[in-house]
Amino acid sequence: MKSSLLKQELVVDAQDKDGLIREITNMGLSYHVDGHIIVPYQDRTAQDIIARLETKLTVLKIQEPSLEDAYVEYLMRTGGGAA
């Protein structure tokens, strides 16, 4: 349930944001920018991605959803969380 409802994501940033985006793109990864660069990684490990980055990072966070997060998302999607 957890993996089907919530995405694992890396949140990264660098002074050389263009260089970092180029590296992420060259790895075949998708991303979006929301202040920082958000990289979903369902089929890889965070360690694999981080190890391949050469651009010096200024921000690195690994967002792993909890079972509670998945349950809340499930309730929201099914209308079970509405009052």
NUTIDO-522043 format. One line per field, with one value per atom (N, C-alpha, C): x, y, z; chain; residue in one letter; atom name. Coordinates in Angstrom, 2 decimals, decimal comma. Example, Ala and Ser with C-alpha at 12.3 -4.5 7.8 and 13.67 -1.06 7.14 Angstrom:
REM NUTIDO-522043
X	[13,19  12,30  13,20  12,85  13,67  12,90]
Y	[-5,69  -4,50  -3,30  -2,25  -1,06  0,03]
Z	[7,80  7,80  7,80  7,08  7,14  7,87]
chaine	[A  A  A  A  A  A]
residu	[a  a  a  s  s  s]
atome	[N  CA  C  N  CA  C]
This chain:
REM NUTIDO-522043
X	[0,83  0,00  0,88  1,90  2,75  3,39  4,00  4,70  3,76  2,53  1,60  0,96  0,97  0,31  1,26  2,48  3,41  4,74  5,35  6,61  7,78  8,86  10,11  10,79  11,34  11,93  13,22  14,13  15,31  15,01  15,39  15,32  16,76  17,18  18,58  18,66  19,80  20,07  21,58  22,00  23,42  23,57  24,73  25,00  24,97  25,48  25,44  24,19  23,03  21,76  21,64  22,11  22,05  22,88  24,06  24,91  24,26  23,64  22,96  21,79  21,01  19,89  20,40  21,50  22,09  22,49  23,09  23,47  22,25  21,22  19,99  19,36  19,31  18,75  19,58  20,90  21,77  21,62  21,16  20,89  19,54  18,80  17,48  16,40  16,65  15,69  14,81  13,58  12,70  12,91  12,47  12,59  11,61  11,36  10,67  11,29  11,13  11,73  10,61  10,74  9,80  10,64  11,37  12,37  13,66  13,63  14,74  14,37  15,30  15,07  14,54  13,38  12,72  12,88  13,47  13,75  13,07  11,98  11,38  12,31  12,34  13,26  12,67  11,56  10,91  11,76  12,44  13,12  14,61  15,11  16,53  16,62  17,83  18,03  18,57  18,28  18,80  20,33  20,92  22,38  22,98  22,36  22,85  22,87  21,81  21,72  22,74  22,78  23,69  25,15  25,50  26,88  27,32  26,39  26,73  26,79  26,32  26,34  27,74  28,22  29,52  29,38  28,24  28,00  27,91  28,59  28,58  27,19  26,57  25,21  25,21  24,23  24,01  22,81  21,96  20,79  20,70  20,45  20,19  19,23  18,05  17,06  16,51  16,28  15,64  14,26  13,23  11,87  11,29  11,14  10,56  9,22  8,14  6,83  6,69  5,99  5,72  4,41  4,13  2,86  1,70  1,91  0,88  0,60  1,65  1,48  0,64  0,93  0,19  -1,28  -1,54  -2,92  -3,69  -3,09  -3,74  -4,01  -3,05  -3,24  -4,37  -4,43  -5,50  -6,86  -6,97  -8,23  -8,63  -7,65  -7,94  -8,43  -7,83  -8,20  -9,56  -9,91  -11,17  -12,30  -12,02  -13,05  -13,29  -12,49  -12,64  -12,19  -11,47  -10,99  -11,91  -12,98  -13,90  -14,84  -15,16  -16,04  -17,48]
Y	[-1,19  0,00  1,26  1,24  2,42  2,82  1,86  2,21  2,59  2,09  2,44  3,81  4,32  5,59  6,78  6,53  7,64  7,39  8,46  8,37  8,60  7,85  8,13  9,22  10,21  11,34  11,80  12,25  12,97  14,45  15,24  16,69  17,16  17,74  18,16  19,58  20,19  21,51  21,71  22,69  23,00  24,43  25,01  26,33  26,25  25,15  24,92  24,10  24,74  24,05  23,49  24,24  23,76  22,49  22,46  21,28  20,08  20,30  19,22  18,68  19,57  19,16  18,36  18,78  18,06  16,64  16,50  15,16  14,28  14,84  14,09  13,64  14,54  14,22  13,14  13,24  12,24  10,86  10,78  9,49  8,92  9,70  9,24  9,41  10,27  10,49  11,69  11,62  12,78  13,64  14,87  15,79  16,93  17,65  18,93  19,86  21,14  22,14  22,82  22,76  23,41  24,06  25,09  25,66  24,88  23,61  22,68  21,73  20,88  19,89  18,62  18,16  16,98  15,84  14,73  13,60  12,34  11,89  10,61  9,45  8,42  7,30  5,95  5,60  4,32  3,10  3,13  1,95  1,90  2,86  2,91  3,16  3,11  3,47  4,90  5,56  6,91  6,89  5,88  5,78  5,70  4,94  4,82  6,17  6,93  8,24  9,21  9,28  10,21  9,90  8,62  8,23  8,65  8,75  9,11  10,61  11,40  12,86  13,41  14,25  14,89  16,34  16,94  18,33  18,40  19,38  19,56  20,01  19,24  19,53  20,51  21,39  22,29  21,82  20,99  20,42  18,95  18,09  16,67  16,16  15,76  15,14  13,93  12,87  11,68  11,61  11,65  11,61  10,22  9,48  8,14  8,22  7,88  7,96  6,88  7,23  6,26  5,55  4,48  3,77  4,69  5,55  6,52  7,49  7,96  8,84  8,15  6,86  6,10  5,96  5,72  5,56  6,87  7,98  9,28  9,56  9,28  9,46  8,58  7,34  6,41  6,98  7,48  8,07  9,27  10,08  11,26  10,87  9,84  9,40  8,72  8,05  7,30  8,08  9,28  10,08  9,72  8,80  8,39  9,43  10,45  11,48  12,67  12,68  13,81  13,75  14,90  14,95  15,15]
Z	[0,00  0,00  0,00  0,85  0,99  -0,34  -1,04  -2,27  -3,39  -3,36  -4,43  -4,22  -3,01  -2,72  -2,63  -2,21  -1,97  -2,67  -3,11  -3,82  -2,89  -3,15  -2,49  -3,31  -2,62  -3,34  -2,68  -3,53  -3,08  -3,25  -2,28  -2,39  -2,38  -3,49  -3,63  -4,17  -3,97  -4,55  -4,56  -5,35  -5,47  -5,94  -5,69  -6,25  -7,77  -8,31  -9,76  -10,08  -9,96  -10,16  -11,58  -12,58  -13,96  -14,14  -13,54  -13,61  -12,94  -11,81  -11,09  -11,91  -12,49  -13,34  -14,54  -15,11  -16,24  -15,83  -14,65  -14,17  -13,95  -13,34  -13,07  -14,39  -15,35  -16,67  -17,36  -17,28  -17,90  -17,29  -16,05  -15,42  -15,85  -16,62  -17,06  -16,02  -15,05  -13,97  -14,28  -13,83  -13,93  -12,68  -12,76  -11,62  -11,82  -10,76  -10,86  -9,83  -10,08  -9,20  -8,43  -7,11  -6,21  -5,11  -5,48  -4,58  -4,72  -4,34  -4,53  -5,67  -6,03  -7,09  -6,44  -6,88  -6,33  -7,35  -6,91  -7,80  -7,26  -7,87  -7,48  -7,84  -7,01  -7,30  -6,94  -7,47  -7,16  -7,55  -8,68  -9,19  -8,88  -8,15  -7,77  -6,28  -5,77  -4,37  -4,30  -3,22  -3,01  -3,04  -2,44  -2,39  -3,78  -4,68  -6,05  -6,75  -6,58  -7,23  -6,64  -5,33  -4,65  -5,01  -5,04  -5,33  -6,73  -7,66  -9,04  -9,27  -8,34  -8,50  -8,23  -9,12  -8,93  -8,50  -8,77  -8,37  -6,85  -6,27  -4,82  -4,39  -3,49  -3,03  -1,87  -1,87  -0,73  0,09  -0,51  0,16  -0,22  0,75  0,50  1,55  1,11  1,99  1,28  2,03  1,50  2,13  1,29  1,80  1,57  2,64  2,63  3,34  2,67  3,32  4,39  5,45  6,50  6,19  6,91  6,75  7,12  8,10  8,48  7,34  6,67  5,51  4,43  4,19  3,17  3,57  4,85  5,32  5,16  5,52  5,37  3,89  3,02  1,58  1,07  1,55  1,17  1,57  2,79  3,25  2,41  2,06  1,24  -0,15  -0,73  -2,07  -2,11  -1,04  -1,02  -0,38  0,08  0,71  2,16  2,70  4,09  5,08  4,62  5,52  5,59  4,80  4,79  5,98  6,50  7,68  7,25]
chaine	[A  A  A  A  A  A  A  A  A  A  A  A  A  A  A  A  A  A  A  A  A  A  A  A  A  A  A  A  A  A  A  A  A  A  A  A  A  A  A  A  A  A  A  A  A  A  A  A  A  A  A  A  A  A  A  A  A  A  A  A  A  A  A  A  A  A  A  A  A  A  A  A  A  A  A  A  A  A  A  A  A  A  A  A  A  A  A  A  A  A  A  A  A  A  A  A  A  A  A  A  A  A  A  A  A  A  A  A  A  A  A  A  A  A  A  A  A  A  A  A  A  A  A  A  A  A  A  A  A  A  A  A  A  A  A  A  A  A  A  A  A  A  A  A  A  A  A  A  A  A  A  A  A  A  A  A  A  A  A  A  A  A  A  A  A  A  A  A  A  A  A  A  A  A  A  A  A  A  A  A  A  A  A  A  A  A  A  A  A  A  A  A  A  A  A  A  A  A  A  A  A  A  A  A  A  A  A  A  A  A  A  A  A  A  A  A  A  A  A  A  A  A  A  A  A  A  A  A  A  A  A  A  A  A  A  A  A  A  A  A  A  A  A  A  A  A  A  A  A]
residu	[m  m  m  k  k  k  s  s  s  s  s  s  l  l  l  l  l  l  k  k  k  q  q  q  e  e  e  l  l  l  v  v  v  v  v  v  d  d  d  a  a  a  q  q  q  d  d  d  k  k  k  d  d  d  g  g  g  l  l  l  i  i  i  r  r  r  e  e  e  i  i  i  t  t  t  n  n  n  m  m  m  g  g  g  l  l  l  s  s  s  y  y  y  h  h  h  v  v  v  d  d  d  g  g  g  h  h  h  i  i  i  i  i  i  v  v  v  p  p  p  y  y  y  q  q  q  d  d  d  r  r  r  t  t  t  a  a  a  q  q  q  d  d  d  i  i  i  i  i  i  a  a  a  r  r  r  l  l  l  e  e  e  t  t  t  k  k  k  l  l  l  t  t  t  v  v  v  l  l  l  k  k  k  i  i  i  q  q  q  e  e  e  p  p  p  s  s  s  l  l  l  e  e  e  d  d  d  a  a  a  y  y  y  v  v  v  e  e  e  y  y  y  l  l  l  m  m  m  r  r  r  t  t  t  g  g  g  g  g  g  g  g  g  a  a  a  a  a  a]
atome	[N  CA  C  N  CA  C  N  CA  C  N  CA  C  N  CA  C  N  CA  C  N  CA  C  N  CA  C  N  CA  C  N  CA  C  N  CA  C  N  CA  C  N  CA  C  N  CA  C  N  CA  C  N  CA  C  N  CA  C  N  CA  C  N  CA  C  N  CA  C  N  CA  C  N  CA  C  N  CA  C  N  CA  C  N  CA  C  N  CA  C  N  CA  C  N  CA  C  N  CA  C  N  CA  C  N  CA  C  N  CA  C  N  CA  C  N  CA  C  N  CA  C  N  CA  C  N  CA  C  N  CA  C  N  CA  C  N  CA  C  N  CA  C  N  CA  C  N  CA  C  N  CA  C  N  CA  C  N  CA  C  N  CA  C  N  CA  C  N  CA  C  N  CA  C  N  CA  C  N  CA  C  N  CA  C  N  CA  C  N  CA  C  N  CA  C  N  CA  C  N  CA  C  N  CA  C  N  CA  C  N  CA  C  N  CA  C  N  CA  C  N  CA  C  N  CA  C  N  CA  C  N  CA  C  N  CA  C  N  CA  C  N  CA  C  N  CA  C  N  CA  C  N  CA  C  N  CA  C  N  CA  C  N  CA  C  N  CA  C  N  CA  C  N  CA  C  N  CA  C  N  CA  C  N  CA  C  N  CA  C]
